[in-house]
Amino acid sequence: MRRLGKMASARSMALWLAAAFVLGIGLGVFRTSSVSAVVKTYDELETLADVLSIVEQNYVEDVEPSKLVTGAINGMLRSLDPHSSYMTPELYKEMQVETEGEFGGVGIEITIKDDLLTVVAPIEDTPAWRAGIQPGDRIIKVDGTSTMDMTLMDAVRRMRGKKGEAVIITIMREGLDQPKDYSIVRDIIHVASVRYEMLPENWGYVKIRSFSKETSTELRKALTDLKGKGSRGLVLDLRNDPGGLLNQAVEVSEMFLKKGELIVYTRGRIPAQNREYTAQNALDEERYPMVVLVNRGSASASEIVAGALQDLKRAVLVGTQTFGKGSVQTIIPLKDNAGLRLTTAKYYTPAGRQIQGVGIAPDIVVEQKPAVEAEKAHEEGGITEKEKIKQKLENGGSSNSKDAGKNSAPAAANNNKGNGKPKPLTDLENDLQLKQAIGVLKSWEVIGGVKQAG
C-alpha cells in the first residue's frame, strides 16, 4: 500500500506538471488551433506523466525528478531539429558570450548534420585551425565520450575550457579508414573578423572570418583604406566563415547595394517571424567589379551575404557549394536563468531561395583541390553514414588509419604547425579559387548580367 500510495503521488505530481504545461501554452494554442487540439495535447501529456511516474518509482537506481524532466525536454527539442535546445542556467550564460568576440575554446563552429556532430569551419589562427581540423569533419568523440547522441550545446560546453588545457577531439573524415584523434590545447579565442590587403594590379582583397559585433565597422574601415590606395575591384572572401550575427550580415550586405534593395527575409509560422531586411545605409558611390569566394565552410550569415549579392547581380560567386545553415533561432528566457533556443523561421534570399539544407551554389565552380573522387552518398546499401561510423568504431582502433599516424601524436604536433605564426593572408600561387576570382575581375565587362552604376 505504501508503495502504491507513493507511486500515485508521483503520478499526481507529474499530471500536475503536465496540466501546468498545457495551461502555459493554452493561450498560444487557442490562437492557432481548436479546443480539441488542447484536449489531445493533454491526453498525450498524461502518457508522459505515467512514464515519469513509472521511471521514478521502478528504475534500477534513484533518479532526480528534475533530471527526468530535463531529459524529456531535451528529447522533445532534439526531435525537432539540431538547432533547437534547452539551456540550463550554466549553458544560457555561456551562450551569451558567444558573440562577444573573445572566449575560451579550440576555435571551431559546429552543427549537427545527418545526425552527426559536424564541423562547419575552424576559425582561422585558432588551435583547431592550426591542428588541421577541416570543414565537414565528423566529430565522433570529445575526450573519449561519444557524440552520437550528444546535443549541440553539450558538445560546445565540453570543448570549451581553461586556456592551456588540452581536449582530445576524435574525427572521421572522407578518405580516412579509421577515426583520428586531435589533441588540441585550448586558448582564448580572439575573433578579429576582418583582414585585408591590396593584391597585385590594385585588386582589393577582404577576408571576413566571422560576423561578430564589430564586423561592419571593421569592413567599412578596410574598404575606405583600399579605395584610398586605388583599388580597382574587390574580392570578398567568405570561405570557412561560419556566420554569426544577422544584423552584421545585413550591414555588410548594404555596403554593396542600393538603398531599398532586399537583402534577406524570414518566414515562420506566426506573423511576428515574417520579416524583411533591406539596405538602409547603402554607400552612394560607383559600383566596382566584385567577386565573392565561398565554400562548404561558408554558413549562416555568410550565406545571407553571398545569396543577396548573387541574386541582385552585384557580385559573381566563385568556389563551391555553401554549407546550408539558414534557420532562425529565437532565444527565449525561462525561469531560474535558463533559456530556450527555438527554431522559429527560415532565411530566404531576395529571389526566394531557401538557404536551410540547400546552401548557395556559386556562379563559377572551382574546387580548391582537384577532385579525386566524388563524395559518396550518405546512404549506401541502406546503411547511413552514422551507422558506418559506428561500425568502424566497433571494429577497433580509434586512430590507426594510414593518414592518422599513431594515436594522437601527429595531431598534437600539428597544434604548433607553422611555429604559431599566422598563415599569410593570401597565396596567389596555390589558391585556385582566388586565381579564378582575379580572372573574373579582369574580364568583368565581358561577364553579362552584373549591375553597373547608372
N, C-alpha and C positions, 0 to 999 in steps of 0.2 A: 504494500500500500504506500509505504514511504517513497519507494522508487517511482511508482505511478504518479503520485502527487507531485513529485519533483519534476517529472517529465511533462506533466500537464502545465505546471507553472512555467517551464521553459518555453513550451509551445505558445502559451498565452502571451508571454513577453515578445516572442517572435511575431505573433499575429498583430500585437500592438504596434510593433515597429513597421510591419507591412502596411497597416492601416494609416499610420502616420505618413508613410511614403506616399500612399495614394492621395491623402488629403493635401500633401505638399505639392503634388503635381496636378491635382484636380482642376484648378483654375485654368492651367495651360491646356489640359485635355479638353475641357468644355469648350474652349475657344476653337478647337480644330476637329473635334470628334463628337461622338454621341455618348449618352449616358451608358448605353450598353457596352461601349468600349471601356469605360471606367470599371464597370462590374466585371468584365472579362479580365481586366488587369488585376483586380483584387483576387479573383479566383486563382490566377496564376501565382500571385504572391503568397496565397495560402499554401500552395505546394512548397514554395521556398521556405515558408515558416516551418512546415513539417520537417523538411530536410535539416534546417538549422537545429531544430529541437532534437531530432534523432541523433545527429552527429554529436551534439554537445553531451548527450546522455550515454551514448553507446560506443563512441570512438575509443580505440585502444588506449589512448592517453588523454589526459585533461587538455582541453583546448579553450583558450580565452574567447568569449563571445565576440569581442571586438575584432579578433583575428579572423573569425569566420565571416563577419560582416564585411570586413575589408577585402577578404578573398572573393566574396560574392560580387562586390562592386568591381574589382579588377577584372574578374571573368566576364562580367556583363560588358564592360567597356572594350575589352580585348576582342570580343566577338563582333564589334562594330568596324574598327579599322585600327591600324598600328599607331595612329597619332592621338587617339583619344585615351586619356588615362586619368587615374585618381592620384592626387599628390598629397602625401602626408605633410604635416607642417614642415618637416625637415626638407622634403623634396620641393615643396612650394617655395621655401626660402632660397633653395639652390637655383630654381628656375628664374628667380628674379635677378640673378647676377649674370645670366647667360648672355645678355646683350649689352653689358656694361663695358665691354672691351678688354677685360682682364679677369682671368680665373685660373684655377689650378687644374691641371689635367695633362692629357697627351696631345690634344690638338686635332681631333677628328670630328666630323659631322656624321652622325649615324641615323639610320632609319630601319624599319622592318619591311622587307620586300620579299614576296613569295614565302612568308612565314619564317624568314631568316634575318638575323641581325646583319645589316649591310652597311658598308662604308659608302657614304655619299661622296666625300672627298676629305683628304687630310688638309689642314690649314698650312700654308707654306711657312717654312722656317720654324716649325714646331717639332717636338720629339717624334711624333708619329710620322711626319713627313720625312724627317732625316732617317728614320728607321726603314723607310721603304714601303709603308702602308700605301695601298693604291685604291682608287675609286672602284667600287664593285666587289671588293674583298668581302667575304662572308666571315663574320666573327662568330666562331662556334664555342669559344670558351673565354672567360675572363678570370685569371688566376685559378685555373683549373675547374671553375664552375661552368657547367653547360649553359648556353644562352638559348637553347631550343624553345623554352617556354618562358623566357625572361621578358619582362616589359621593357619598353624603351627607356623609361625614367630610371628603372633599376639598373640597366646597363650603364647609363650615364653616371649614376651615382658610384658604381663600382670602379669605373675608370678614372674618376676624379680622386684626388688625394693630395697629400702634402708634397711640396716641392722636394725633390731628391729621392722620393720613394719610388721603387720600381713596380710595374704591373706587367704581368705576362698575358698577352693577347694571342690567342690561337686562331689562325685564319685558314680558310680554304680559298683557293684562287684557281681560276681557269688555267689549266696547264700543270697544276700540282697533283701528284698522285696521292699524297698524304697531307694531313694538316701541317701547318708550320707555326712554330712559336716565335713571337717577337717579345723580347724583354725590353720594355721602354721605361725610361726614367721620367717621372712626371716633372713638370716645370710650370712656372707661372706663364700663362698664355697671354701674350700681348698681341692684340689684334689691331695692327696698323693696316687699315683696309685698302689704302690706295698707294700704289707705287707707279712711277712713270719715268720716261726718258725720251730723248729725241733720237730716232733711228736715222741711218744714212739717207740722204736725199730729202731731209726735212719731213719725214713722216713721223707724226706723234704717236706714242705708244703709252697706253694707260692700262694697268692691271688692277682690277678690283678683286680682292681676295675674300671679302665677306661684306655684308651690308649691316654695319653697326651704326650707332647713333651719330657718328661724325663722318660717315662716308660721303654724303653730298657736299659737305663743307670742304673736305679734302679733295674731292674731284673738281670742284669749282676752281680751287687754287691751282691744281695741276693743269687744267685746260687754259687758264689765264697765262700761266708760265709758258706753256707750249706755244700758244698763239703769239706771245711776245717774242719768241725765238724764231718765228716764221714758219710754223707748222703748215704743211700743205694739205694734210688729211689726217685721219685718226684710225688707229687700231685699238678697239676696246676689248680687252682680254677678260672674258668671264669664265675661262676654263677652270675647273676644280673649285669654283665658287659655290659653296653650299647654301648661300642665301642669307636670310636674316630678317631685318625689319621691312615691313610693307611700305611704310612712309618713305623710307630711304630708296626703295625701288622706284616709287613714283617720282621723287625729287631728282633722282639720277636720270630717269627717262625724259622728264620735261626739259632738261638742259639741251636736248637734241630735237625737240619737237616745237610745233607752233601752238600758241595758246588756244585752248579749247579742244585739242585733239585727245581722243580717248586713249588711255594707257592700258587699263585693265578694268574688268568688272567682276563682281561676285554674284553668285546665285545660290540661295539656300531655300529651306522650307518655309521660313517666315519672312515677311516683307522687310523686317529690320536688317536682314542679312543680304538683301539685294542692294548693292552699292556700285556706283561708277566713279572712277578716278580719272580726272582729265588734267591736262597740262595747264597749270595756272601761272607759273613763274618761268615761262619759256624765255630763252635768250633771244633777243631781237637782233640777229646777225645773219650774215650769209651762210648758207649751208655748205659744208665742206664734205669731200668724199669720206666715207666711213665704213669700216668693216668690223663686225663683232665676231670674236672667236668663242666657240662653245664646244663642250664635250660632255661625256656622260657624268662628269663630276659637277656640271652646272645644274643647279637646282633652285627651286623656290623663287626667291627674289630675282636671281639672275635670269631665270626663265621668263619672268614677267617683263624684264627689260628687253631681253632678246626678242620675245614674241611681239612686243609693241613696236620696236624699231623695224622688225621684219614686215609686219602687217601694214605699217604706214609707209613702207617703201623708203625708209630713211637710211637704212644700212643693209649691207649684204652680210649674211651669216655664213661663216666658214668653219668647218670642223666636223663633229659627229653629233648624233642624236643626244639630246639632254636627258636628265635623269627622270623627270616626270613627277615632281612633287609640287602639286598645285591645289592644296586644300587649305581652308581657313580654320585655324584652331582658336576658339574663344576661351580665355581664361576666366573661370567663374570662381570667386572666393567662396569658401564654405566656412562653417563654424570651426572654432578651435584652430584657426590659422591654416586650415587645409585648403586644397583647391581642386578644381576640376578642369582639365584640358579637354575640350569637346570640339570635334569637327562639326562646324555649323554651315559651311558653304564651300564652294569650289571656285577657283580662278578661271577666267576666260580671257583670251586675247581680244584685241579690238575687232578682229574678224570672226569672233565667236568660237574659236578653237579651245577645247578643254585641255588644260595642262596636266591635270592629275592622271597618272598612269599612262600618259601618252608621250609627254615631252615635246620639245620643239625640234623639228628637222631642219638642218642647215640648208641654205641655198646651194652651197658647194660642199660636197662631202670630201673630206680629206682625213685619212687615217694618219695618226701620228707615227705609227709603225706599220710596215707592210703587213697586211692580214695574212697570217699563216693558215688559219682555219676559221671558218665561220663559227660564231658562238653556237654551241649546242642548245637545243631546245630544253626548257626546264623540265619537261616531261618526256621520258623516253621509255617505251615499252611499259607504260603505265606506272613508272616509278618516278616520283617527284624528286627535285633536287635535294630537298630536305631529307628524304629517305635515303638518297645516295650518300649524303654526308654521314648520316647515322651509320650506314653500313661500313663506311671506311673507318669510322671510329671504332666500331665493334671488331673490325679485322686487325686491330692493333696498331701501335705506333702513333705518337702524337705529332711527330715532325721528322719523319725519316724519308721524305721524298728526295729525289736527286737534287732538286733546287734548294732544298731547305738546309742541307748540311747535317750536322749532328746537333740534335736538340736545339737550344736557343742561342748558342754561342755566336754564330754568324749574325743573327738578328740583333743581338746585343751590340756587336761590333758596329753594325750599321747605324746604331744610335749616334755615333760620332762621325758619320760619313761627312767628308769634306772638312774635317777638323773643326766642325761647328761653325764654319763660315757660311753666310747666306749664299744661296745659289745666285749666279748672275741673273739679272732681270730678264734678259733675252739671249737667245742663241740662234742667230740667223742662219748659221751653217747647218745645224741639225734639226731645227724646228720647222718641220714640213708645213704645218698649218700656218705659221707666221709668214713663211716664204710665200705661200699662196695668197695670204692677205695683202702683202705688199704688191703682188702681181695684180690683184684686183684693183687696188688703189691707182696703180699706174695706168690701167686700162678703163678707168672709171667712165669716161664718156662713151665707151663702146657698149657698156652694160646698160641695157634699157630698163625702164621701169622704176628707176630711183628718182625720187622727187628732187627737183632743183629749186633754188630760191626764185621768187618772182611772182 
